[in-house]
């Protein structure tokens, strides 16, 4: 418990800073950037104007902040997973790794969806097939990650059922 509290004391100020920066990026992207519409006249690179470049830069910086938040949350999730595994009967290191893997896969799925949704309009400007290719790639990645989640969850559930049946058999014999 003390370890969780010390991690939270270390993490909460950083989380607050990251969330404030993310809020600033969102407000800048949604409120300030539309006021800078005159930047659309200046073509910089491959059909992208200064407005689009600034918008993409804000989005990429926002992704960087989101990744930092996920990185900082992972030690706290590790502690929560360890506490959860201790509650389960017959738990061991394999189950802890499985639960971490499932949580990691869900985090990757969320990141893939956010990335695709935010960058879809910019990708469509590069090529008329860009959105279709990116959509297909994201769909395949999400399907593979869901398969991994289901497979890992099934193995974890099967191991728990075996452990529970062994415990139940021991109680009947006693």
C-alpha positions in Angstrom: 0.0 0.0 0.0 2.8 2.4 0.9 4.4 1.6 -2.5 1.2 2.6 -4.3 1.0 5.8 -2.4 4.6 6.7 -3.1 4.1 6.0 -6.8 0.9 8.1 -6.8 2.8 11.0 -5.0 5.4 10.8 -7.7 3.0 10.4 -10.6 0.2 12.8 -9.8 2.1 16.1 -10.3 3.4 14.8 -13.6 0.0 13.6 -14.7 -1.4 17.1 -13.8 1.2 18.8 -15.8 0.7 16.5 -18.8 -3.1 16.9 -18.7 -2.7 20.7 -18.5 -0.4 20.6 -21.5 -2.8 18.4 -23.4 -5.7 20.7 -22.5 -3.6 23.6 -23.8 -2.9 21.7 -27.1 -6.6 20.9 -27.5 -7.7 24.5 -26.9 -5.0 25.8 -29.2 -6.0 23.4 -31.9 -9.7 24.1 -31.6 -9.8 27.8 -30.7 -6.6 29.6 -31.7 -5.8 27.7 -34.9 -9.1 28.5 -36.7 -8.3 32.2 -36.1 -5.0 31.7 -38.1 -6.9 30.8 -41.3 -4.6 33.2 -43.3 -1.8 30.7 -42.9 -3.6 28.5 -45.5 -2.2 30.7 -48.3 1.4 29.7 -47.6 2.2 26.4 -49.2 5.2 24.7 -47.5 5.6 21.1 -48.5 3.8 18.7 -50.9 0.5 20.6 -50.9 0.5 21.2 -47.2 0.2 24.8 -46.1 1.5 26.4 -43.0 -1.9 26.0 -41.3 -1.9 22.2 -41.9 1.7 21.9 -40.8 1.0 23.7 -37.5 -2.1 21.6 -37.0 -0.2 18.3 -37.6 2.6 19.5 -35.3 0.1 20.1 -32.5 -1.5 16.7 -33.0 1.9 15.0 -32.9 2.9 16.8 -29.8 -0.5 15.8 -28.3 0.3 12.1 -29.1 3.7 12.5 -27.5 2.0 13.7 -24.3 -0.5 10.8 -24.4 2.4 8.3 -24.8 4.1 9.9 -21.8 0.9 9.5 -19.8 0.6 5.8 -20.7 4.3 5.4 -19.8 3.8 6.9 -16.4 0.6 4.9 -15.8 2.2 1.6 -16.4 4.1 1.2 -13.0 0.8 2.0 -11.2 -1.0 -0.6 -13.4 1.7 -3.1 -12.5 1.0 -2.6 -8.8 -2.7 -2.9 -9.4 -2.3 -6.1 -11.4 0.0 -7.6 -8.8 -2.7 -6.9 -6.1 -5.4 -8.3 -8.3 -3.4 -11.5 -9.0 -2.8 -12.0 -5.3 -6.6 -12.1 -4.7 -7.1 -14.8 -7.3 -6.7 -18.4 -6.0 -3.6 -20.2 -7.2 -2.1 -17.2 -8.9 1.4 -17.1 -10.2 3.7 -15.1 -12.4 2.2 -16.4 -15.7 -1.2 -14.9 -14.8 0.4 -11.5 -13.9 2.2 -11.4 -17.3 -1.1 -12.4 -19.0 -3.1 -9.6 -17.4 -0.3 -7.1 -18.2 -0.3 -8.3 -21.8 -4.1 -7.9 -22.1 -4.0 -4.4 -20.6 -1.1 -3.5 -23.0 -3.1 -4.8 -26.0 -6.1 -2.7 -25.1 -3.8 0.4 -24.7 -2.4 -0.3 -28.2 -5.9 -0.6 -29.6 -6.9 2.7 -28.2 -3.7 4.4 -29.5 -4.3 2.9 -33.0 -7.9 4.2 -33.1 -6.9 7.6 -31.8 -4.0 7.9 -34.3 -6.2 6.9 -37.2 -9.1 9.2 -36.3 -6.8 12.2 -35.8 -4.6 11.7 -38.9 -7.2 10.5 -41.4 -7.9 13.8 -43.0 -4.2 14.5 -43.4 -3.5 11.1 -44.9 -6.2 11.5 -47.5 -4.4 14.6 -48.9 -1.3 12.6 -49.7 -3.0 10.1 -51.9 -6.5 9.1 -52.8 -5.8 5.6 -51.6 -4.0 6.8 -48.5 -7.1 6.6 -46.3 -8.1 3.1 -47.6 -4.6 1.7 -47.1 -4.3 3.3 -43.6 -7.8 2.1 -42.6 -7.0 -1.5 -43.8 -3.7 -1.5 -41.9 -5.4 -0.2 -38.7 -8.2 -2.7 -39.0 -5.7 -5.6 -39.4 -3.7 -4.4 -36.4 -6.8 -4.1 -34.3 -8.0 -7.6 -35.3 -4.6 -9.1 -34.5 -4.6 -7.3 -31.1 -8.1 -8.5 -30.3 -7.1 -12.0 -31.3 -4.2 -11.8 -28.9 -6.5 -10.5 -26.1 -9.0 -13.3 -26.6 -6.3 -16.0 -26.8 -4.5 -14.7 -23.7 -7.7 -14.3 -21.8 -8.8 -17.8 -22.8 -5.5 -19.3 -21.6 -5.7 -17.3 -18.4 -9.3 -18.4 -17.8 -8.5 -22.0 -18.5 -5.6 -21.9 -16.0 -7.9 -20.4 -13.4 -10.5 -23.1 -13.9 -7.9 -25.8 -13.5 -6.6 -24.2 -10.3 -10.2 -23.8 -9.0 -11.0 -27.5 -9.8 -7.8 -28.6 -8.0 -8.8 -26.6 -4.9 -12.3 -27.9 -5.0 -11.0 -31.5 -5.3 -8.7 -31.0 -2.3 -11.6 -29.7 -0.3 -13.8 -32.7 -1.2 -11.0 -35.1 -0.2 -10.6 -33.4 3.2 
